[in-house]
Amino acid sequence: MAKSANPTDKYAPDKKLKFTFGLWTVGNPGRDPFGEPTRQKPDVRQICDILGTAGAYGVNFHDNDLIPIDATPEQAAQIKSEFRKGLKDNGLVVPMATTNLFSDPVFKDGAFTSNNASIRAYAIQKTMRAMDLGAEFGAKIYVFWGGREGAESDATKNPVDAVKRFREAIDFLCEYNIEQKFGYKFAFEAKPNEPRGHMYFAVTGSYLALIPTLAHPEMCGVNPEFAHETMAGLNFVHHVAQALEMGKLFHIDLNDQEMGRFDEDFRFGSTSYKSAFFLVKMLEDYKYNGPRHFDSHAYRQSDMQDVGAFAAGSMRTYMILKEKAARWNADPEIQGLLKVINAQDPISKLTKNYSSGNAKKLLAAPLDRVELAKARLPYEQLDQLTAEILFGVR
């Protein structure tokens, strides 16, 4: 059994927070579009040992992270046996599974949205088999990332048809989930571009709009990823907030990203400190209870020892920011400023629920725009105090 993280460290991973990593994250060999691998790819047992040592809660996988697409039944059985032993020896669980519908050449023009009906059928077939595999290891969340669902030219694919095809696939898979009694919750992951020039369902809100049109909307939610909205220059925290408010945040991918860059998948909190802080604060304030999945990988320069540091550091940063969020919430000066900013007035109660009486009272209310404009908004002061919390001087 792997040696676990130091339990006396106050920033040691908390199992209740369900920190997870993918086989593809810790197992990333340092390859990028311009260079070959820089370290040997670990097998599933080695990945489990790394995560067990770091103190993770669980490990997730695409079907072909675990079982190569061309594996024989005998090879698949051997790999699954090794994986089960690695999970057991390291006290790990499998909360989430997903399908690789983007690597193989057959998906060069999409999977569920492909123009070729037989490829769409194959993509659904592959997903059904991958759902079987995930259920075999106890997964209860199933993520859909449409890595090839998109276009470089709208001359090549009708986007209206693409949305209809995607809905048709998900409705079919929801029925399969019900019939097989898997109990999966489906979580959709948005991305604006890469590897396609333009991807369908570019932001989390795109999926939040799709879900009510599905046959089983109660089964479906989202899996926002920090890097994806950020690479498009958007505020990731706001997109997660919308999902939280709608009760549709089923899973979340934590990593880091600089705006306007390719998908970097940096270690969580490695560059966007303030965004990471407010994300952690929101997840904790609203008592998000799903897995906190680190969809990232170590730097290309890292060796396997440094990969272990990457895994441990991802969770440690979350724990540190969790503590700082609690400190922010308890700081009397900060809380005093929030009371000033969030001004309350008896008149505002009139807008909570519409009635003819409330409408008449509101129309007659003495709301003076000139006086209202004089209300203090000490945002500079509040932001500075937030920085001091983060810098560790407060």
Summary of the structure (lengths in Angstrom):
residues: 394
radius of gyration: 23.3
end to end distance: 40.5
largest distance: 78.7
contacts: 1253
relative contact order: 0.11
helix: 50%
strand: 11%
